[in-house]
Amino acid sequence: METLNTLLFVLQVLIAVALIGIILIQQGKGADAGAAFGSGSSATVFGSQGSSGFMAKFTSILATIFLANSLFLGYLASQNMRTEPTSLLDRIAVEEQQSAEQGMPAMTEKADSDLPNLPEQ
């Protein structure tokens, strides 16, 4: 389960970096390639939709994968929080319960009699 979380988190970071790169590469609607050549109708150089067809589709696909991965990571985190205790007091109780189930004596603090005596002067 831990490796799945790690793989999904790495995938999340890679998709985020790819989204940032793809978005920064794209040009605005008014800055199509035709405008660079002094043409007044910049949308006619690459057709009626302009040059953003592939990039816009790729961006939306990456954004959809990013959203689905985010939701799945959130779901896994919520399931993980249900199984693990959230408080230090809860953890001690869980450890004592697990050691009692295994037939092992619970670990307690050492009493003062277990400490060695200090040399007297």
DSSP file (Angstrom, degrees, kcal/mol; ACC not computed):
  #  RESIDUE AA STRUCTURE BP1 BP2  ACC     N-H-->O    O-->H-N    N-H-->O    O-->H-N    TCO  KAPPA ALPHA  PHI   PSI    X-CA   Y-CA   Z-CA
    1    1 A M     >        0   0    0      0, 0.0     4,-1.9     0, 0.0     5,-0.1   0.000 360.0 360.0 360.0 -35.7    0.0    0.0    0.0
    2    2 A E  H  >  +     0   0    0      1,-0.2     4,-2.1     2,-0.2     5,-0.1   0.879 360.0  51.8 -67.6 -36.8    2.9    2.3    0.8
    3    3 A T  H  > S+     0   0    0      2,-0.2     4,-2.7     1,-0.2    -1,-0.2   0.858 106.8  53.9 -69.0 -33.2    4.4    1.8   -2.7
    4    4 A L  H  > S+     0   0    0      2,-0.2     4,-2.5     1,-0.2     5,-0.2   0.923 109.1  48.4 -64.6 -43.3    1.1    2.6   -4.3
    5    5 A N  H  X S+     0   0    0     -4,-1.9     4,-2.2     2,-0.2    -2,-0.2   0.910 112.7  48.7 -61.5 -41.9    1.0    5.9   -2.5
    6    6 A T  H  X S+     0   0    0     -4,-2.1     4,-2.4     2,-0.2    -2,-0.2   0.924 112.1  47.7 -65.4 -44.6    4.6    6.7   -3.5
    7    7 A L  H  X S+     0   0    0     -4,-2.7     4,-2.4     1,-0.2    -2,-0.2   0.914 113.3  47.8 -63.3 -42.9    4.0    5.8   -7.1
    8    8 A L  H  X S+     0   0    0     -4,-2.5     4,-2.2     2,-0.2    -1,-0.2   0.874 111.5  51.0 -66.7 -36.0    0.8    7.9   -7.3
    9    9 A F  H  X S+     0   0    0     -4,-2.2     4,-2.1    -5,-0.2    -2,-0.2   0.910 110.6  48.0 -67.7 -41.1    2.6   10.8   -5.6
   10   10 A V  H  X S+     0   0    0     -4,-2.4     4,-2.4     1,-0.2    -2,-0.2   0.916 111.9  50.5 -63.6 -42.4    5.4   10.7   -8.1
   11   11 A L  H  X S+     0   0    0     -4,-2.4     4,-2.5     1,-0.2    -2,-0.2   0.890 108.3  53.6 -60.6 -39.3    2.9   10.5  -10.9
   12   12 A Q  H  X S+     0   0    0     -4,-2.2     4,-2.2     2,-0.2    -2,-0.2   0.912 110.0  46.5 -62.5 -43.3    1.2   13.6   -9.4
   13   13 A V  H  X S+     0   0    0     -4,-2.1     4,-2.4     2,-0.2    -2,-0.2   0.914 112.7  49.6 -67.1 -42.5    4.4   15.6   -9.3
   14   14 A L  H  X S+     0   0    0     -4,-2.4     4,-2.4     1,-0.2    -2,-0.2   0.903 112.1  47.8 -64.2 -40.7    5.3   14.6  -12.9
   15   15 A I  H  X S+     0   0    0     -4,-2.5     4,-2.8     2,-0.2    -1,-0.2   0.897 110.7  52.4 -66.7 -39.2    1.8   15.5  -14.2
   16   16 A A  H  X S+     0   0    0     -4,-2.2     4,-2.3    -5,-0.2    -2,-0.2   0.923 111.1  46.0 -63.0 -43.4    2.0   18.9  -12.4
   17   17 A V  H  X S+     0   0    0     -4,-2.4     4,-2.4     2,-0.2    -2,-0.2   0.910 113.3  49.9 -65.4 -41.2    5.3   19.7  -13.9
   18   18 A A  H  X S+     0   0    0     -4,-2.4     4,-2.8     2,-0.2     5,-0.2   0.903 110.2  50.8 -64.0 -40.7    4.1   18.7  -17.4
   19   19 A L  H  X S+     0   0    0     -4,-2.8     4,-2.6     2,-0.2     5,-0.2   0.920 109.9  49.6 -62.5 -43.1    0.9   20.8  -16.9
   20   20 A I  H  X S+     0   0    0     -4,-2.3     4,-2.1     1,-0.2    -2,-0.2   0.934 113.7  46.2 -61.6 -45.1    3.0   23.8  -16.0
   21   21 A G  H  X S+     0   0    0     -4,-2.4     4,-1.7     2,-0.2    -2,-0.2   0.925 113.6  47.4 -63.5 -45.6    5.3   23.3  -19.0
   22   22 A I  H  X S+     0   0    0     -4,-2.8     4,-1.5     1,-0.2    -1,-0.2   0.896 112.7  49.3 -65.1 -40.1    2.4   22.8  -21.5
   23   23 A I  H  < S+     0   0    0     -4,-2.6    -1,-0.2    -5,-0.2    -2,-0.2   0.899 111.2  49.3 -67.1 -39.1    0.5   25.8  -20.2
   24   24 A L  H  < S+     0   0    0     -4,-2.1    -1,-0.2    -5,-0.2    -2,-0.2   0.806 108.5  54.1 -70.4 -27.9    3.6   28.0  -20.4
   25   25 A I  H  < S+     0   0    0     -4,-1.7    -1,-0.2    -5,-0.2    -2,-0.2   0.837  91.0  92.8 -72.4 -32.9    4.3   26.9  -24.0
   26   26 A Q  S  < S-     0   0    0     -4,-1.5     2,-0.3    -5,-0.1    26,-0.0  -0.237  70.9-134.9 -66.2 150.4    0.8   27.8  -25.2
   27   27 A Q        -     0   0    0      1,-0.1     5,-0.1     2,-0.0    -1,-0.1  -0.692  22.6-104.1-101.2 157.1    0.1   31.2  -26.7
   28   28 A G    >   -     0   0    0     -2,-0.3     3,-1.0     1,-0.1    -1,-0.1  -0.208  36.7-101.4 -71.3 170.3   -2.8   33.4  -26.0
   29   29 A K  T 3  S+     0   0    0      1,-0.2     3,-0.5     2,-0.1    -1,-0.1   0.842 121.7  46.6 -64.4 -32.9   -5.7   33.8  -28.4
   30   30 A G  T 3  S+     0   0    0      1,-0.2    -1,-0.2     5,-0.0    12,-0.1   0.519 102.9  65.8 -87.2  -4.2   -4.4   37.1  -29.8
   31   31 A A    <   +     0   0    0     -3,-1.0    -1,-0.2     4,-0.0    -2,-0.1  -0.197  67.7 146.9-113.6  41.8   -0.8   36.0  -30.2
   32   32 A D    >>  -     0   0    0     -3,-0.5     3,-1.0     1,-0.1     4,-0.7  -0.192  65.0 -99.0 -70.3 170.1   -1.2   33.3  -32.9
   33   33 A A  H >> S+     0   0    0      1,-0.3     4,-0.6     2,-0.2     3,-0.6   0.786 119.7  62.9 -64.3 -28.2    1.5   32.8  -35.5
   34   34 A G  H >4>S+     0   0    0      8,-0.6     5,-1.7     1,-0.2     3,-0.8   0.826  95.7  59.1 -67.3 -30.5   -0.2   34.9  -38.1
   35   35 A A  H X45S+     0   0    0     -3,-1.0     3,-1.1     1,-0.2    -1,-0.2   0.779  96.4  62.9 -68.6 -26.1    0.0   38.0  -35.9
   36   36 A A  H <<5S+     0   0    0     -4,-0.7    -1,-0.2    -3,-0.6    -2,-0.2   0.760 101.1  51.9 -70.2 -23.7    3.8   37.7  -36.0
   37   37 A F  T <<5S-     0   0    0     -3,-0.8    -1,-0.2    -4,-0.6    -2,-0.2   0.303 122.5-102.9 -95.3   9.0    3.8   38.2  -39.7
   38   38 A G  T < 5S+     0   0    0     -3,-1.1     2,-0.2     1,-0.3    -3,-0.2   0.573  71.4 147.8  85.4   8.8    1.8   41.4  -39.6
   39   39 A S      < -     0   0    0     -5,-1.7    -1,-0.3     1,-0.1     3,-0.2  -0.551  43.6-148.0 -79.3 141.7   -1.5   39.8  -40.7
   40   40 A G  S    S+     0   0    0     -2,-0.2     2,-1.0     1,-0.2    -1,-0.1   0.827  90.9  55.6 -77.9 -32.3   -4.6   41.2  -39.3
   41   41 A S    >   +     0   0    0      1,-0.2     3,-1.1    -7,-0.1    -1,-0.2  -0.758  63.1 170.0-104.5  89.0   -6.6   37.9  -39.3
   42   42 A S  G >   +     0   0    0     -2,-1.0     3,-0.9     1,-0.2    -8,-0.6   0.704  67.8  67.5 -74.5 -19.1   -4.3   35.7  -37.3
   43   43 A A  G 3  S+     0   0    0      1,-0.2     7,-0.5     2,-0.1    -1,-0.2   0.647  89.5  66.2 -76.7 -12.6   -6.9   32.8  -37.0
   44   44 A T  G <  S+     0   0    0     -3,-1.1     3,-0.3     1,-0.2    -1,-0.2   0.612  83.0  73.2 -85.9 -10.5   -6.7   32.1  -40.7
   45   45 A V  S <  S+     0   0    0     -3,-0.9    -1,-0.2    -4,-0.2    -2,-0.1   0.932 113.2  23.0 -68.7 -44.7   -3.1   30.9  -40.7
   46   46 A F  S    S-     0   0    0      1,-0.5     3,-0.3    -4,-0.4    -1,-0.2   0.116 125.2 -90.1-107.5  20.4   -3.8   27.5  -39.0
   47   47 A G    >   -     0   0    0     -3,-0.3     3,-0.5     1,-0.2    -1,-0.5  -0.494  63.3 -49.5  99.7-173.7   -7.5   27.3  -39.9
   48   48 A S  T 3  S+     0   0    0      1,-0.2    -1,-0.2    -2,-0.2    -4,-0.1   0.741 135.2  49.4 -74.3 -21.6  -10.5   28.5  -38.1
   49   49 A Q  T 3  S-     0   0    0     -3,-0.3     3,-0.5     1,-0.3    -1,-0.2   0.585 101.6-138.9 -93.5  -9.5   -9.5   27.0  -34.7
   50   50 A G    <   -     0   0    0     -3,-0.5     3,-0.4    -7,-0.5    -1,-0.3  -0.365  40.3 -54.3  83.6-166.6   -6.0   28.4  -34.7
   51   51 A S  S    S+     0   0    0      1,-0.2     4,-0.4     2,-0.1     3,-0.3   0.418 114.2  83.3 -91.9   1.3   -2.9   26.6  -33.5
   52   52 A S     >  +     0   0    0     -3,-0.5     4,-2.0     1,-0.2     5,-0.2   0.241  57.7 101.5 -94.0  15.4   -4.1   25.6  -30.1
   53   53 A G  H  > S+     0   0    0     -3,-0.4     4,-1.8     2,-0.2    -1,-0.2   0.973  89.0  32.9 -63.5 -57.4   -6.0   22.4  -31.1
   54   54 A F  H  > S+     0   0    0     -3,-0.3     4,-2.7     1,-0.2     5,-0.2   0.929 121.2  49.2 -66.6 -45.9   -3.5   19.8  -30.0
   55   55 A M  H  > S+     0   0    0     -4,-0.4     4,-2.3     1,-0.2    -1,-0.2   0.885 110.9  49.9 -64.1 -39.1   -2.1   21.7  -27.1
   56   56 A A  H  X S+     0   0    0     -4,-2.0     4,-2.1     2,-0.2    -1,-0.2   0.899 112.9  46.7 -66.7 -40.0   -5.6   22.5  -25.7
   57   57 A K  H  X S+     0   0    0     -4,-1.8     4,-2.2    -5,-0.2    -2,-0.2   0.916 113.1  48.8 -67.2 -42.7   -6.6   18.8  -25.9
   58   58 A F  H  X S+     0   0    0     -4,-2.7     4,-2.5     1,-0.2    -2,-0.2   0.885 110.9  51.3 -64.5 -38.7   -3.4   17.6  -24.4
   59   59 A T  H  X S+     0   0    0     -4,-2.3     4,-2.5    -5,-0.2    -1,-0.2   0.910 110.3  48.2 -64.2 -42.8   -3.8   20.1  -21.5
   60   60 A S  H  X S+     0   0    0     -4,-2.1     4,-2.0     2,-0.2    -2,-0.2   0.866 111.2  50.7 -68.8 -34.1   -7.3   19.0  -20.8
   61   61 A I  H  X S+     0   0    0     -4,-2.2     4,-2.3     2,-0.2    -2,-0.2   0.936 112.7  46.1 -66.3 -45.8   -6.3   15.3  -20.8
   62   62 A L  H  X S+     0   0    0     -4,-2.5     4,-2.5     1,-0.2    -2,-0.2   0.890 111.9  51.7 -62.8 -39.0   -3.4   16.1  -18.4
   63   63 A A  H  X S+     0   0    0     -4,-2.5     4,-2.4     2,-0.2    -1,-0.2   0.885 109.3  50.1 -66.1 -37.6   -5.7   18.1  -16.2
   64   64 A T  H  X S+     0   0    0     -4,-2.0     4,-2.5     2,-0.2    -2,-0.2   0.915 112.1  46.8 -66.4 -42.9   -8.3   15.3  -16.1
   65   65 A I  H  X S+     0   0    0     -4,-2.3     4,-2.6     2,-0.2    -2,-0.2   0.905 112.1  51.8 -64.1 -40.7   -5.6   12.8  -15.1
   66   66 A F  H  X S+     0   0    0     -4,-2.5     4,-2.2     2,-0.2    -2,-0.2   0.914 111.3  46.9 -61.5 -44.2   -4.3   15.2  -12.5
   67   67 A L  H  X S+     0   0    0     -4,-2.4     4,-2.4     2,-0.2    -2,-0.2   0.922 113.3  47.6 -65.2 -45.0   -7.8   15.7  -11.0
   68   68 A A  H  X S+     0   0    0     -4,-2.5     4,-2.3     1,-0.2    -2,-0.2   0.904 113.0  48.9 -64.0 -41.0   -8.5   11.9  -10.9
   69   69 A N  H  X S+     0   0    0     -4,-2.6     4,-2.5     2,-0.2    -1,-0.2   0.885 110.2  51.8 -65.9 -38.2   -5.1   11.2   -9.3
   70   70 A S  H  X S+     0   0    0     -4,-2.2     4,-2.2    -5,-0.2    -2,-0.2   0.922 110.6  47.7 -63.2 -44.4   -5.7   13.9   -6.7
   71   71 A L  H  X S+     0   0    0     -4,-2.4     4,-2.2     2,-0.2    -2,-0.2   0.905 112.9  48.5 -63.8 -41.2   -9.1   12.5   -5.8
   72   72 A F  H  X S+     0   0    0     -4,-2.3     4,-2.5     2,-0.2    -2,-0.2   0.894 110.7  50.4 -68.2 -39.3   -7.6    9.0   -5.5
   73   73 A L  H  X S+     0   0    0     -4,-2.5     4,-2.2     2,-0.2    -1,-0.2   0.890 110.8  50.4 -64.1 -38.5   -4.7   10.2   -3.4
   74   74 A G  H  X S+     0   0    0     -4,-2.2     4,-2.1     2,-0.2    -2,-0.2   0.896 109.9  50.1 -64.2 -40.3   -7.2   11.9   -1.1
   75   75 A Y  H  X S+     0   0    0     -4,-2.2     4,-2.1     2,-0.2    -2,-0.2   0.923 111.1  48.3 -64.0 -44.3   -9.3    8.8   -0.8
   76   76 A L  H  X S+     0   0    0     -4,-2.5     4,-2.1     1,-0.2    -2,-0.2   0.886 110.7  51.7 -64.3 -37.7   -6.2    6.7    0.1
   77   77 A A  H  X S+     0   0    0     -4,-2.2     4,-1.9     2,-0.2    -1,-0.2   0.894 109.2  49.7 -65.8 -39.1   -5.2    9.2    2.7
   78   78 A S  H  X S+     0   0    0     -4,-2.1     4,-1.1     1,-0.2    -1,-0.2   0.876 111.5  48.8 -68.6 -35.9   -8.6    9.2    4.3
   79   79 A Q  H  X S+     0   0    0     -4,-2.1     4,-1.0     1,-0.2    -1,-0.2   0.866 110.4  51.8 -69.0 -34.9   -8.6    5.4    4.4
   80   80 A N  H  X S+     0   0    0     -4,-2.1     4,-1.7     1,-0.2     3,-0.2   0.857 105.7  54.9 -68.7 -35.6   -5.1    5.5    5.9
   81   81 A M  H  < S+     0   0    0     -4,-1.9    -1,-0.2     1,-0.2    -2,-0.2   0.796 103.3  56.7 -68.7 -28.4   -6.3    7.9    8.6
   82   82 A R  H  < S+     0   0    0     -4,-1.1    -1,-0.2     1,-0.2    -2,-0.2   0.839 111.1  42.0 -71.7 -32.1   -9.0    5.6    9.7
   83   83 A T  H  < S+     0   0    0     -4,-1.0    -2,-0.2    -3,-0.2    -1,-0.2   0.784 107.8  65.2 -87.7 -27.6   -6.6    2.7   10.4
   84   84 A E  S  < S-     0   0    0     -4,-1.7     2,-0.1     1,-0.0     7,-0.1  -0.782  87.4-116.4 -98.3 138.3   -3.9    4.6   12.1
   85   85 A P        -     0   0    0      0, 0.0    -2,-0.1     0, 0.0    -3,-0.1  -0.408  16.9-155.2 -68.6 148.4   -4.5    6.3   15.5
   86   86 A T        +     0   0    0     -2,-0.1     2,-0.3    -4,-0.1    -4,-0.0   0.673  69.4  62.2 -99.2 -19.5   -4.2   10.1   15.4
   87   87 A S  S  > S-     0   0    0      1,-0.1     4,-1.9     0, 0.0     5,-0.1  -0.766  77.6-127.8-109.9 153.6   -3.2   10.8   19.0
   88   88 A L  H  > S+     0   0    0     -2,-0.3     4,-1.9     1,-0.2     5,-0.2   0.878 113.2  53.5 -63.8 -37.8   -0.2    9.7   21.0
   89   89 A L  H  > S+     0   0    0      1,-0.2     4,-1.9     2,-0.2    -1,-0.2   0.879 107.5  51.0 -65.2 -37.3   -2.5    8.3   23.7
   90   90 A D  H  > S+     0   0    0      1,-0.2     4,-2.4     2,-0.2    -1,-0.2   0.882 107.6  53.4 -65.7 -37.7   -4.4    6.3   21.1
   91   91 A R  H  X S+     0   0    0     -4,-1.9     4,-2.5     2,-0.2    -2,-0.2   0.903 107.9  49.6 -65.1 -41.0   -1.1    4.9   19.8
   92   92 A I  H  X S+     0   0    0     -4,-1.9     4,-2.4     2,-0.2    -1,-0.2   0.916 111.8  48.8 -64.2 -41.9   -0.1    3.7   23.3
   93   93 A A  H  X S+     0   0    0     -4,-1.9     4,-2.2     1,-0.2    -2,-0.2   0.899 111.8  49.0 -64.8 -39.6   -3.4    2.0   23.8
   94   94 A V  H  X S+     0   0    0     -4,-2.4     4,-2.5     2,-0.2    -2,-0.2   0.907 111.3  49.6 -66.3 -41.5   -3.2    0.3   20.4
   95   95 A E  H  X S+     0   0    0     -4,-2.5     4,-2.3     2,-0.2    -2,-0.2   0.900 112.0  47.9 -65.2 -40.6    0.4   -0.9   21.2
   96   96 A E  H  X S+     0   0    0     -4,-2.4     4,-1.9     2,-0.2    -1,-0.2   0.894 112.5  49.4 -65.9 -38.9   -0.7   -2.3   24.5
   97   97 A Q  H  X S+     0   0    0     -4,-2.2     4,-2.0     2,-0.2    -2,-0.2   0.909 111.7  48.4 -66.4 -41.4   -3.7   -4.0   22.9
   98   98 A Q  H  X S+     0   0    0     -4,-2.5     4,-1.6     1,-0.2    -2,-0.2   0.898 111.8  49.0 -66.2 -39.9   -1.5   -5.5   20.2
   99   99 A S  H  <>S+     0   0    0     -4,-2.3     5,-2.2     1,-0.2     4,-0.3   0.852 110.9  50.6 -69.5 -32.5    1.1   -6.8   22.7
  100  100 A A  H ><5S+     0   0    0     -4,-1.9     3,-0.8     1,-0.2    -1,-0.2   0.872 108.8  52.0 -70.0 -36.5   -1.7   -8.3   24.9
  101  101 A E  H 3<5S+     0   0    0     -4,-2.0    -2,-0.2     1,-0.2    -1,-0.2   0.831 109.2  50.0 -67.5 -31.7   -3.1  -10.1   21.8
  102  102 A Q  T 3<5S-     0   0    0     -4,-1.6    -1,-0.2    -5,-0.1    -2,-0.2   0.502 115.8-114.9 -85.5  -3.8    0.2  -11.6   21.0
  103  103 A G  T < 5S+     0   0    0     -3,-0.8    -3,-0.2    -4,-0.3    -2,-0.1   0.628  72.7 133.1  81.0  13.3    0.7  -12.8   24.5
  104  104 A M      < -     0   0    0     -5,-2.2    -1,-0.3    -6,-0.2    -2,-0.1  -0.744  63.7-107.0 -95.9 144.4    3.6  -10.6   25.2
  105  105 A P        -     0   0    0      0, 0.0     2,-0.1     0, 0.0    -1,-0.1  -0.447  40.9-105.7 -68.2 143.6    3.8   -8.5   28.4
  106  106 A A        -     0   0    0     -2,-0.1     2,-0.5     1,-0.1   -10,-0.1  -0.421  34.8-110.6 -68.8 142.3    3.1   -4.9   27.9
  107  107 A M        +     0   0    0     -2,-0.1     2,-0.3    -3,-0.1    -1,-0.1  -0.618  44.0 178.1 -76.5 125.8    6.2   -2.7   28.1
  108  108 A T        -     0   0    0     -2,-0.5     2,-0.1     1,-0.1     3,-0.1  -0.785  35.8 -85.9-121.8 167.7    6.1   -0.5   31.2
  109  109 A E        -     0   0    0     -2,-0.3     2,-0.2     1,-0.1    -1,-0.1  -0.421  51.7 -99.9 -72.4 150.8    8.5    2.0   32.7
  110  110 A K        -     0   0    0     -2,-0.1    -1,-0.1     1,-0.1     2,-0.1  -0.453  35.8-125.5 -71.4 140.1   11.3    0.6   34.9
  111  111 A A    >   -     0   0    0     -2,-0.2     3,-1.2     1,-0.1     4,-0.4  -0.356  26.4-105.0 -78.2 166.4   10.7    1.0   38.6
  112  112 A D  G >  S+     0   0    0      1,-0.3     3,-1.0     2,-0.2    -1,-0.1   0.787 117.7  64.3 -64.0 -26.9   13.2    2.7   40.8
  113  113 A S  G 3  S+     0   0    0      1,-0.2    -1,-0.3     4,-0.0     4,-0.1   0.715  93.4  61.8 -72.1 -18.4   14.4   -0.7   42.2
  114  114 A D  G <  S+     0   0    0     -3,-1.2    -1,-0.2     2,-0.1    -2,-0.2   0.655  85.4  92.7 -79.6 -15.0   15.7   -1.7   38.7
  115  115 A L  S <  S-     0   0    0     -3,-1.0     2,-0.1    -4,-0.4     3,-0.1  -0.545  84.9-111.2 -79.1 142.4   18.2    1.1   38.6
  116  116 A P        -     0   0    0      0, 0.0     2,-0.2     0, 0.0    -1,-0.1  -0.409  35.6-105.5 -71.3 150.8   21.7    0.4   39.8
  117  117 A N        -     0   0    0     -2,-0.1     3,-0.0    -4,-0.1    -4,-0.0  -0.524  31.3-122.9 -76.0 141.2   22.8    2.1   43.0
  118  118 A L        -     0   0    0     -2,-0.2     2,-0.1     1,-0.1    -1,-0.1  -0.580  34.0 -99.5 -80.3 145.2   25.2    5.0   42.7
  119  119 A P        -     0   0    0      0, 0.0     2,-0.3     0, 0.0    -1,-0.1  -0.426  37.7-134.1 -65.9 138.4   28.4    4.7   44.6
  120  120 A E              0   0    0     -2,-0.1    -3,-0.0     1,-0.1     0, 0.0  -0.669 360.0 360.0 -93.7 149.8   28.4    6.6   47.9
  121  121 A Q              0   0    0     -2,-0.3    -1,-0.1     0, 0.0     0, 0.0   0.427 360.0 360.0 -99.9 360.0   31.3    8.8   48.9
